[in-house]
């Protein structure tokens, strides 16, 4: 069932917690704030069960220089740290809250809502991707021509999505995407 899966495991790989040296840092907090810009409200009127949701910026691609900060942001956004700190009952509550946020079409997206997050081996692997939750994808390196075409296609498709997608290109060549100075 799509609601119960973690994310698109064919395209994304989970980020291991040992890939970062700390859970939080000021640079990560600035990155997360930038990633939230334009991702909402991602809701519909309470009487409109289906139809397009309102998202200011459904797709954005940024370049950052620090892989650890990108991974740390992903781990924080996908709830990894919250789940690690919670008891068994607490983890069930966190999962229930995430599912509730997924199905409550009238409810505006909240910064604390769980996101999907992971790494893709290359940008072209995202071809045909559609986010089920607000999603952060970390991609190392400069995309090749296929990857750039895939990112352009995702940007075109974004206005039909129910949640926003953010792609972080880590260590990409200057000018590949909007650079986020952290």
TIRO-2110 file (N, C-alpha, C; in Angstrom, 1 decimal):
// TIRO-2110
0.8, -1.2, 0.0, N, 1, A
0.0, 0.0, 0.0, CA, 1, A
0.9, 1.2, 0.0, C, 1, A
0.7, 2.2, -0.9, N, 2, A
1.5, 3.4, -1.0, CA, 2, A
1.6, 4.2, 0.2, C, 2, A
0.6, 4.3, 1.0, N, 3, A
0.7, 5.1, 2.2, CA, 3, A
1.6, 4.6, 3.3, C, 3, A
1.8, 3.3, 3.3, N, 4, A
2.7, 2.7, 4.3, CA, 4, A
4.1, 2.5, 3.9, C, 4, A
4.4, 2.7, 2.6, N, 5, A
5.9, 2.6, 2.2, CA, 5, A
6.6, 3.8, 2.7, C, 5, A
7.9, 3.6, 2.9, N, 6, A
8.8, 4.7, 3.4, CA, 6, A
8.9, 5.8, 2.3, C, 6, A
9.4, 5.4, 1.1, N, 7, A
9.5, 6.3, 0.0, CA, 7, A
9.7, 5.4, -1.3, C, 7, A
10.0, 6.0, -2.4, N, 8, A
10.2, 5.3, -3.6, CA, 8, A
11.6, 4.7, -3.6, C, 8, A
11.6, 3.4, -3.1, N, 9, A
12.9, 2.7, -2.9, CA, 9, A
13.5, 2.3, -4.3, C, 9, A
12.8, 2.4, -5.4, N, 10, A
13.5, 2.1, -6.7, CA, 10, A
14.4, 3.3, -7.1, C, 10, A
14.1, 4.5, -6.6, N, 11, A
14.8, 5.7, -7.0, CA, 11, A
15.7, 6.2, -5.9, C, 11, A
15.3, 6.0, -4.7, N, 12, A
15.9, 6.7, -3.5, CA, 12, A
16.5, 5.6, -2.6, C, 12, A
17.6, 6.0, -1.9, N, 13, A
18.2, 5.1, -0.9, CA, 13, A
18.2, 5.9, 0.4, C, 13, A
17.9, 5.2, 1.5, N, 14, A
17.9, 5.8, 2.8, CA, 14, A
19.3, 6.3, 3.2, C, 14, A
19.4, 7.4, 3.9, N, 15, A
20.7, 7.9, 4.4, CA, 15, A
21.0, 7.3, 5.7, C, 15, A
22.1, 6.6, 5.9, N, 16, A
22.4, 6.0, 7.2, CA, 16, A
22.8, 7.1, 8.2, C, 16, A
22.4, 6.9, 9.4, N, 17, A
22.6, 7.9, 10.5, CA, 17, A
24.1, 8.1, 10.7, C, 17, A
24.9, 7.1, 10.5, N, 18, A
26.4, 7.2, 10.7, CA, 18, A
27.0, 8.1, 9.6, C, 18, A
26.3, 8.6, 8.6, N, 19, A
26.8, 9.4, 7.6, CA, 19, A
27.0, 10.9, 8.0, C, 19, A
26.5, 11.2, 9.2, N, 20, A
26.6, 12.5, 9.8, CA, 20, A
27.3, 12.5, 11.1, C, 20, A
28.0, 13.6, 11.5, N, 21, A
28.7, 13.6, 12.8, CA, 21, A
27.9, 14.2, 13.9, C, 21, A
26.8, 14.9, 13.6, N, 22, A
25.9, 15.5, 14.6, CA, 22, A
24.5, 15.6, 14.1, C, 22, A
23.6, 15.7, 14.9, N, 23, A
22.2, 15.8, 14.5, CA, 23, A
21.8, 17.1, 14.0, C, 23, A
22.3, 18.2, 14.6, N, 24, A
21.9, 19.5, 14.2, CA, 24, A
23.1, 20.4, 14.2, C, 24, A
23.0, 21.5, 13.4, N, 25, A
23.9, 22.6, 13.4, CA, 25, A
23.2, 23.8, 12.7, C, 25, A
23.7, 25.0, 13.0, N, 26, A
23.0, 26.2, 12.5, CA, 26, A
22.9, 26.2, 10.9, C, 26, A
23.9, 25.7, 10.3, N, 27, A
23.9, 25.6, 8.8, CA, 27, A
22.7, 24.7, 8.3, C, 27, A
22.6, 23.6, 9.0, N, 28, A
21.5, 22.7, 8.6, CA, 28, A
20.1, 23.3, 8.9, C, 28, A
20.0, 24.0, 9.9, N, 29, A
18.7, 24.7, 10.2, CA, 29, A
18.4, 25.7, 9.1, C, 29, A
19.4, 26.5, 8.7, N, 30, A
19.2, 27.4, 7.6, CA, 30, A
18.8, 26.7, 6.3, C, 30, A
19.4, 25.6, 6.0, N, 31, A
19.0, 24.8, 4.8, CA, 31, A
17.6, 24.3, 4.9, C, 31, A
17.2, 23.8, 6.1, N, 32, A
15.8, 23.3, 6.2, CA, 32, A
14.8, 24.4, 6.1, C, 32, A
15.1, 25.6, 6.6, N, 33, A
14.2, 26.8, 6.4, CA, 33, A
14.1, 27.1, 4.9, C, 33, A
15.2, 27.1, 4.2, N, 34, A
15.1, 27.4, 2.8, CA, 34, A
14.3, 26.3, 2.0, C, 34, A
14.4, 25.1, 2.4, N, 35, A
13.7, 24.0, 1.7, CA, 35, A
12.2, 24.1, 2.0, C, 35, A
11.8, 24.6, 3.1, N, 36, A
10.4, 24.8, 3.4, CA, 36, A
9.7, 25.9, 2.6, C, 36, A
10.5, 26.9, 2.2, N, 37, A
9.9, 28.0, 1.4, CA, 37, A
9.2, 27.5, 0.2, C, 37, A
8.0, 27.9, 0.1, N, 38, A
7.1, 27.6, -1.1, CA, 38, A
6.6, 26.2, -1.1, C, 38, A
6.9, 25.4, -0.1, N, 39, A
6.4, 24.0, -0.1, CA, 39, A
4.9, 23.8, 0.3, C, 39, A
4.3, 24.9, 0.7, N, 40, A
2.9, 24.8, 1.2, CA, 40, A
2.0, 25.7, 0.5, C, 40, A
0.8, 25.8, 0.9, N, 41, A
0.2, 25.1, 2.0, CA, 41, A
-0.1, 23.6, 1.7, C, 41, A
-0.2, 23.3, 0.5, N, 42, A
-0.4, 21.9, 0.1, CA, 42, A
-1.7, 21.3, 0.6, C, 42, A
-2.7, 22.0, 0.5, N, 43, A
-4.0, 21.5, 1.0, CA, 43, A
-5.1, 21.9, 0.0, C, 43, A
-6.3, 21.5, 0.3, N, 44, A
-7.5, 21.8, -0.5, CA, 44, A
-8.6, 22.3, 0.5, C, 44, A
-9.6, 22.9, 0.0, N, 45, A
-10.7, 23.3, 0.8, CA, 45, A
-11.3, 22.1, 1.4, C, 45, A
-11.8, 22.2, 2.7, N, 46, A
-12.3, 21.0, 3.4, CA, 46, A
-13.4, 20.2, 2.6, C, 46, A
-14.2, 20.9, 1.8, N, 47, A
-15.2, 20.3, 1.0, CA, 47, A
-14.8, 19.7, -0.3, C, 47, A
-13.5, 19.9, -0.7, N, 48, A
-13.0, 19.5, -2.0, CA, 48, A
-12.0, 18.3, -1.7, C, 48, A
-12.5, 17.1, -1.8, N, 49, A
-11.7, 15.9, -1.5, CA, 49, A
-10.7, 15.7, -2.5, C, 49, A
-11.0, 15.9, -3.8, N, 50, A
-10.0, 15.7, -4.8, CA, 50, A
-9.8, 17.0, -5.5, C, 50, A
-8.8, 17.0, -6.4, N, 51, A
-8.5, 18.2, -7.2, CA, 51, A
-7.1, 18.7, -6.8, C, 51, A
-6.7, 19.8, -7.4, N, 52, A
-5.3, 20.3, -7.3, CA, 52, A
-5.2, 20.9, -5.9, C, 52, A
-4.0, 20.7, -5.3, N, 53, A
-3.7, 21.4, -4.1, CA, 53, A
-2.9, 22.6, -4.3, C, 53, A
-2.8, 23.5, -3.4, N, 54, A
-2.1, 24.8, -3.5, CA, 54, A
-0.7, 24.6, -3.0, C, 54, A
0.2, 24.7, -3.9, N, 55, A
1.7, 24.7, -3.6, CA, 55, A
2.3, 25.9, -4.3, C, 55, A
3.0, 26.7, -3.6, N, 56, A
3.6, 27.9, -4.2, CA, 56, A
4.7, 27.5, -5.1, C, 56, A
5.6, 26.6, -4.7, N, 57, A
6.8, 26.2, -5.5, CA, 57, A
6.9, 24.7, -5.4, C, 57, A
6.2, 23.9, -6.3, N, 58, A
6.2, 22.5, -6.2, CA, 58, A
7.6, 21.8, -6.4, C, 58, A
8.4, 22.4, -7.2, N, 59, A
9.8, 21.8, -7.5, CA, 59, A
10.8, 22.9, -7.3, C, 59, A
11.9, 22.5, -6.7, N, 60, A
13.1, 23.4, -6.6, CA, 60, A
14.3, 22.6, -6.6, C, 60, A
15.3, 23.0, -7.2, N, 61, A
16.6, 22.4, -7.3, CA, 61, A
17.7, 23.4, -6.8, C, 61, A
18.4, 23.0, -5.8, N, 62, A
19.5, 23.8, -5.2, CA, 62, A
20.8, 23.1, -5.3, C, 62, A
21.9, 23.9, -5.3, N, 63, A
23.2, 23.3, -5.1, CA, 63, A
23.8, 23.7, -3.8, C, 63, A
24.4, 22.8, -3.1, N, 64, A
25.0, 23.1, -1.8, CA, 64, A
26.4, 22.4, -1.9, C, 64, A
27.3, 22.9, -1.0, N, 65, A
28.7, 22.4, -1.1, CA, 65, A
29.0, 21.3, -0.1, C, 65, A
28.2, 21.1, 0.9, N, 66, A
28.5, 20.2, 2.0, CA, 66, A
27.6, 19.0, 2.1, C, 66, A
28.1, 17.8, 1.7, N, 67, A
27.3, 16.6, 1.7, CA, 67, A
26.7, 16.3, 3.1, C, 67, A
27.5, 16.5, 4.1, N, 68, A
27.0, 16.2, 5.5, CA, 68, A
25.8, 17.0, 5.9, C, 68, A
25.9, 18.3, 5.5, N, 69, A
24.7, 19.1, 5.9, CA, 69, A
23.5, 18.7, 5.1, C, 69, A
23.6, 18.3, 3.8, N, 70, A
22.5, 17.9, 3.0, CA, 70, A
21.9, 16.6, 3.7, C, 70, A
22.8, 15.7, 4.0, N, 71, A
22.3, 14.4, 4.7, CA, 71, A
21.7, 14.7, 6.0, C, 71, A
22.3, 15.6, 6.8, N, 72, A
21.7, 15.9, 8.1, CA, 72, A
20.3, 16.5, 8.0, C, 72, A
20.1, 17.4, 7.0, N, 73, A
18.8, 17.9, 6.7, CA, 73, A
17.8, 16.8, 6.4, C, 73, A
18.2, 15.9, 5.5, N, 74, A
17.4, 14.8, 5.1, CA, 74, A
17.0, 14.0, 6.3, C, 74, A
17.9, 13.6, 7.2, N, 75, A
17.6, 12.8, 8.4, CA, 75, A
16.7, 13.5, 9.3, C, 75, A
16.8, 14.9, 9.4, N, 76, A
16.0, 15.6, 10.3, CA, 76, A
14.6, 15.7, 9.7, C, 76, A
14.5, 16.0, 8.4, N, 77, A
13.2, 16.1, 7.8, CA, 77, A
12.3, 14.9, 7.7, C, 77, A
13.0, 13.7, 7.6, N, 78, A
12.3, 12.5, 7.4, CA, 78, A
11.9, 11.9, 8.8, C, 78, A
12.3, 12.5, 9.9, N, 79, A
11.9, 12.0, 11.2, CA, 79, A
12.8, 11.0, 11.8, C, 79, A
13.9, 10.7, 11.2, N, 80, A
14.8, 9.7, 11.7, CA, 80, A
15.2, 9.9, 13.1, C, 80, A
15.5, 11.1, 13.5, N, 81, A
16.0, 11.4, 14.9, CA, 81, A
14.8, 11.3, 15.8, C, 81, A
13.6, 11.8, 15.4, N, 82, A
12.4, 11.6, 16.3, CA, 82, A
12.1, 10.2, 16.5, C, 82, A
12.2, 9.4, 15.5, N, 83, A
11.9, 7.9, 15.7, CA, 83, A
13.0, 7.3, 16.5, C, 83, A
14.2, 7.6, 16.4, N, 84, A
15.3, 7.0, 17.2, CA, 84, A
15.1, 7.4, 18.7, C, 84, A
14.6, 8.5, 19.0, N, 85, A
14.5, 8.9, 20.4, CA, 85, A
13.2, 8.5, 21.0, C, 85, A
12.2, 8.0, 20.2, N, 86, A
10.9, 7.6, 20.7, CA, 86, A
10.9, 6.2, 21.2, C, 86, A
10.0, 5.9, 22.1, N, 87, A
9.7, 4.6, 22.6, CA, 87, A
8.9, 3.8, 21.5, C, 87, A
8.7, 2.6, 21.7, N, 88, A
7.9, 1.8, 20.7, CA, 88, A
6.5, 2.5, 20.5, C, 88, A
5.9, 2.8, 21.6, N, 89, A
4.6, 3.5, 21.5, CA, 89, A
4.7, 4.9, 20.8, C, 89, A
5.7, 5.6, 21.1, N, 90, A
6.0, 6.9, 20.5, CA, 90, A
6.2, 6.8, 19.0, C, 90, A
6.9, 5.7, 18.6, N, 91, A
7.1, 5.5, 17.2, CA, 91, A
5.7, 5.3, 16.5, C, 91, A
4.8, 4.6, 17.1, N, 92, A
3.5, 4.3, 16.5, CA, 92, A
2.7, 5.7, 16.4, C, 92, A
2.9, 6.5, 17.4, N, 93, A
2.2, 7.8, 17.4, CA, 93, A
2.8, 8.7, 16.2, C, 93, A
4.1, 8.7, 16.1, N, 94, A
4.7, 9.4, 15.0, CA, 94, A
4.3, 8.9, 13.7, C, 94, A
4.2, 7.6, 13.5, N, 95, A
3.7, 7.1, 12.2, CA, 95, A
2.2, 7.4, 12.0, C, 95, A
1.4, 7.4, 13.0, N, 96, A
0.0, 7.7, 12.9, CA, 96, A
-0.1, 9.2, 12.5, C, 96, A
0.7, 10.1, 13.1, N, 97, A
0.7, 11.5, 12.8, CA, 97, A
1.0, 11.7, 11.3, C, 97, A
2.0, 11.0, 10.8, N, 98, A
2.5, 11.1, 9.4, CA, 98, A
1.3, 10.7, 8.5, C, 98, A
0.7, 9.6, 8.8, N, 99, A
-0.4, 9.1, 8.0, CA, 99, A
-1.6, 10.1, 8.0, C, 99, A
-1.9, 10.6, 9.2, N, 100, A
-3.0, 11.6, 9.3, CA, 100, A
-2.7, 12.8, 8.4, C, 100, A
-1.4, 13.3, 8.5, N, 101, A
-1.1, 14.4, 7.6, CA, 101, A
-1.2, 14.1, 6.1, C, 101, A
-0.9, 12.9, 5.8, N, 102, A
-1.0, 12.5, 4.4, CA, 102, A
-2.5, 12.5, 3.9, C, 102, A
-3.4, 12.1, 4.7, N, 103, A
-4.8, 12.0, 4.2, CA, 103, A
-5.7, 13.2, 4.6, C, 103, A
-5.3, 14.1, 5.4, N, 104, A
-6.1, 15.2, 5.8, CA, 104, A
-5.9, 16.3, 4.8, C, 104, A
-6.7, 16.2, 3.7, N, 105, A
-6.5, 17.1, 2.5, CA, 105, A
-6.8, 18.6, 2.9, C, 105, A
-7.6, 18.9, 3.9, N, 106, A
-8.0, 20.2, 4.2, CA, 106, A
-6.9, 20.9, 5.1, C, 106, A
-6.0, 20.1, 5.6, N, 107, A
-5.0, 20.6, 6.6, CA, 107, A
-3.8, 21.2, 5.9, C, 107, A
-3.4, 22.4, 6.2, N, 108, A
-2.2, 23.0, 5.6, CA, 108, A
-1.0, 22.2, 6.1, C, 108, A
0.0, 22.1, 5.3, N, 109, A
1.3, 21.5, 5.6, CA, 109, A
2.0, 22.2, 6.7, C, 109, A
2.5, 21.5, 7.7, N, 110, A
3.2, 22.1, 8.9, CA, 110, A
4.7, 21.8, 8.8, C, 110, A
5.5, 22.7, 9.3, N, 111, A
7.0, 22.4, 9.2, CA, 111, A
7.4, 21.1, 9.9, C, 111, A
6.6, 20.7, 10.9, N, 112, A
7.0, 19.5, 11.7, CA, 112, A
6.5, 18.2, 11.0, C, 112, A
5.7, 18.3, 9.9, N, 113, A
5.2, 17.1, 9.2, CA, 113, A
6.4, 16.3, 8.7, C, 113, A
6.2, 15.0, 8.7, N, 114, A
7.2, 14.1, 8.2, CA, 114, A
7.4, 14.3, 6.7, C, 114, A
8.6, 14.3, 6.2, N, 115, A
8.9, 14.4, 4.8, CA, 115, A
9.5, 13.0, 4.4, C, 115, A
9.6, 12.8, 3.1, N, 116, A
10.4, 11.7, 2.6, CA, 116, A
11.7, 12.3, 2.2, C, 116, A
12.8, 11.5, 2.5, N, 117, A
14.1, 12.0, 2.1, CA, 117, A
15.0, 10.8, 1.8, C, 117, A
15.9, 11.0, 0.9, N, 118, A
16.9, 10.0, 0.6, CA, 118, A
17.9, 10.5, -0.4, C, 118, A
18.7, 9.6, -0.8, N, 119, A
19.8, 9.9, -1.8, CA, 119, A
19.5, 9.2, -3.1, C, 119, A
19.8, 9.8, -4.2, N, 120, A
19.7, 9.2, -5.5, CA, 120, A
21.1, 9.1, -6.1, C, 120, A
21.4, 8.0, -6.7, N, 121, A
22.7, 7.9, -7.3, CA, 121, A
23.1, 8.9, -8.3, C, 121, A
22.1, 9.4, -9.1, N, 122, A
22.3, 10.4, -10.1, CA, 122, A
20.9, 11.0, -10.4, C, 122, A
20.9, 12.2, -10.9, N, 123, A
19.7, 12.9, -11.2, CA, 123, A
18.7, 12.2, -12.1, C, 123, A
19.3, 11.5, -13.1, N, 124, A
18.5, 10.8, -14.1, CA, 124, A
17.6, 9.7, -13.5, C, 124, A
18.0, 9.2, -12.3, N, 125, A
17.3, 8.2, -11.6, CA, 125, A
15.9, 8.7, -11.2, C, 125, A
15.7, 10.0, -11.1, N, 126, A
14.5, 10.6, -10.7, CA, 126, A
13.4, 10.7, -11.8, C, 126, A
13.7, 10.2, -13.0, N, 127, A
12.8, 10.3, -14.1, CA, 127, A
11.5, 9.6, -13.7, C, 127, A
10.4, 10.3, -13.9, N, 128, A
9.0, 9.8, -13.5, CA, 128, A
8.7, 9.8, -12.1, C, 128, A
9.5, 10.4, -11.3, N, 129, A
9.3, 10.5, -9.8, CA, 129, A
8.1, 11.4, -9.5, C, 129, A
7.3, 11.0, -8.6, N, 130, A
6.2, 11.9, -8.1, CA, 130, A
6.1, 11.8, -6.6, C, 130, A
6.3, 12.9, -5.9, N, 131, A
6.4, 12.8, -4.4, CA, 131, A
5.0, 12.5, -3.8, C, 131, A
5.0, 11.6, -2.8, N, 132, A
3.8, 11.3, -2.1, CA, 132, A
3.7, 12.2, -0.8, C, 132, A
4.8, 12.6, -0.3, N, 133, A
5.0, 13.6, 0.8, CA, 133, A
6.0, 14.6, 0.3, C, 133, A
6.0, 15.7, 1.0, N, 134, A
7.1, 16.7, 0.7, CA, 134, A
8.4, 15.9, 0.7, C, 134, A
9.2, 16.0, -0.3, N, 135, A
10.4, 15.1, -0.4, CA, 135, A
11.7, 15.9, -0.7, C, 135, A
12.7, 15.4, 0.0, N, 136, A
14.1, 16.0, -0.3, CA, 136, A
14.9, 14.9, -0.8, C, 136, A
15.5, 15.1, -2.0, N, 137, A
16.4, 14.2, -2.6, CA, 137, A
17.8, 14.8, -2.6, C, 137, A
18.8, 14.0, -2.2, N, 138, A
20.2, 14.5, -2.2, CA, 138, A
20.9, 13.7, -3.4, C, 138, A
21.5, 14.5, -4.2, N, 139, A
22.3, 13.9, -5.4, CA, 139, A
23.7, 14.5, -5.3, C, 139, A
24.7, 13.6, -5.3, N, 140, A
26.1, 14.1, -5.3, CA, 140, A
26.5, 14.3, -6.7, C, 140, A
27.2, 15.4, -7.0, N, 141, A
27.9, 15.7, -8.3, CA, 141, A
27.0, 16.5, -9.2, C, 141, A
27.6, 16.8, -10.3, N, 142, A
26.9, 17.6, -11.4, CA, 142, A
26.2, 16.6, -12.3, C, 142, A
24.9, 16.9, -12.5, N, 143, A
24.1, 16.0, -13.4, CA, 143, A
24.6, 16.0, -14.8, C, 143, A
24.5, 14.9, -15.5, N, 144, A
24.9, 14.8, -16.9, CA, 144, A
23.7, 15.3, -17.7, C, 144, A
23.7, 15.2, -19.0, N, 145, A
22.7, 15.8, -19.9, CA, 145, A
21.3, 15.1, -19.6, C, 145, A
21.3, 13.8, -19.4, N, 146, A
20.1, 13.0, -19.0, CA, 146, A
19.6, 13.5, -17.7, C, 146, A
20.4, 13.8, -16.7, N, 147, A
20.0, 14.3, -15.4, CA, 147, A
19.4, 15.7, -15.5, C, 147, A
20.0, 16.5, -16.3, N, 148, A
19.5, 17.9, -16.5, CA, 148, A
18.1, 17.8, -17.2, C, 148, A
18.0, 17.0, -18.1, N, 149, A
16.6, 16.8, -18.8, CA, 149, A
15.6, 16.3, -17.8, C, 149, A
16.0, 15.4, -16.9, N, 150, A
15.1, 14.8, -15.9, CA, 150, A
14.7, 15.9, -15.0, C, 150, A
15.6, 16.7, -14.5, N, 151, A
15.3, 17.8, -13.6, CA, 151, A
14.3, 18.8, -14.2, C, 151, A
14.6, 19.1, -15.5, N, 152, A
13.7, 20.1, -16.2, CA, 152, A
12.3, 19.5, -16.4, C, 152, A
12.2, 18.2, -16.6, N, 153, A
10.9, 17.5, -16.8, CA, 153, A
10.2, 17.5, -15.4, C, 153, A
10.9, 17.2, -14.3, N, 154, A
10.3, 17.3, -13.0, CA, 154, A
9.7, 18.7, -12.7, C, 154, A
10.4, 19.7, -13.1, N, 155, A
9.9, 21.0, -12.9, CA, 155, A
8.7, 21.3, -13.7, C, 155, A
8.6, 20.8, -14.9, N, 156, A
7.3, 20.9, -15.7, CA, 156, A
6.2, 20.2, -15.1, C, 156, A
6.4, 19.0, -14.5, N, 157, A
5.4, 18.2, -14.0, CA, 157, A
4.9, 18.6, -12.6, C, 157, A
5.7, 19.4, -11.9, N, 158, A
5.5, 19.7, -10.5, CA, 158, A
4.1, 20.3, -10.2, C, 158, A
3.5, 21.1, -11.1, N, 159, A
2.3, 21.7, -10.8, CA, 159, A
1.1, 20.8, -10.7, C, 159, A
1.3, 19.5, -11.0, N, 160, A
0.3, 18.5, -10.9, CA, 160, A
0.4, 17.7, -9.6, C, 160, A
1.5, 17.9, -8.9, N, 161, A
1.7, 17.1, -7.7, CA, 161, A
0.9, 17.6, -6.5, C, 161, A
0.8, 16.7, -5.5, N, 162, A
0.1, 17.1, -4.2, CA, 162, A
1.1, 17.5, -3.2, C, 162, A
2.4, 17.3, -3.4, N, 163, A
3.4, 17.7, -2.4, CA, 163, A
4.6, 18.2, -3.2, C, 163, A
5.5, 18.9, -2.5, N, 164, A
6.6, 19.6, -3.2, CA, 164, A
7.8, 18.6, -3.2, C, 164, A
8.7, 18.8, -4.1, N, 165, A
9.9, 18.1, -4.3, CA, 165, A
11.1, 19.1, -4.3, C, 165, A
12.1, 18.8, -3.4, N, 166, A
13.3, 19.6, -3.4, CA, 166, A
14.5, 18.6, -3.7, C, 166, A
15.3, 19.1, -4.6, N, 167, A
16.5, 18.3, -5.0, CA, 167, A
17.7, 19.1, -4.6, C, 167, A
18.7, 18.5, -3.9, N, 168, A
19.9, 19.1, -3.5, CA, 168, A
21.0, 18.5, -4.3, C, 168, A
21.7, 19.3, -5.1, N, 169, A
22.8, 18.8, -5.9, CA, 169, A
24.1, 19.2, -5.1, C, 169, A
24.8, 18.2, -4.6, N, 170, A
25.9, 18.5, -3.7, CA, 170, A
27.2, 18.5, -4.5, C, 170, A
27.9, 19.6, -4.5, N, 171, A
29.2, 19.6, -5.2, CA, 171, A
29.0, 19.8, -6.7, C, 171, A
27.9, 20.2, -7.1, N, 172, A
27.7, 20.4, -8.6, CA, 172, A
28.4, 21.6, -9.0, C, 172, A
28.7, 21.6, -10.3, N, 173, A
29.4, 22.7, -10.9, CA, 173, A
28.6, 24.0, -10.8, C, 173, A
29.3, 25.1, -10.6, N, 174, A
28.7, 26.4, -10.4, CA, 174, A
27.7, 26.7, -11.6, C, 174, A
26.6, 27.2, -11.2, N, 175, A
25.6, 27.6, -12.2, CA, 175, A
24.6, 26.4, -12.6, C, 175, A
24.8, 25.2, -12.0, N, 176, A
23.9, 24.1, -12.3, CA, 176, A
22.5, 24.3, -11.8, C, 176, A
22.4, 24.9, -10.6, N, 177, A
21.2, 25.2, -9.9, CA, 177, A
21.4, 26.4, -9.1, C, 177, A
20.4, 26.9, -8.4, N, 178, A
20.5, 28.0, -7.5, CA, 178, A
21.4, 27.6, -6.3, C, 178, A
22.4, 28.3, -6.1, N, 179, A
23.3, 28.0, -5.0, CA, 179, A
22.8, 28.5, -3.6, C, 179, A
22.8, 27.7, -2.7, N, 180, A
22.4, 28.1, -1.3, CA, 180, A
23.6, 28.2, -0.5, C, 180, A
24.0, 29.4, -0.2, N, 181, A
25.2, 29.6, 0.7, CA, 181, A
24.8, 29.4, 2.1, C, 181, A
25.5, 28.4, 2.7, N, 182, A
25.1, 28.1, 4.1, CA, 182, A
26.3, 28.5, 4.9, C, 182, A
END
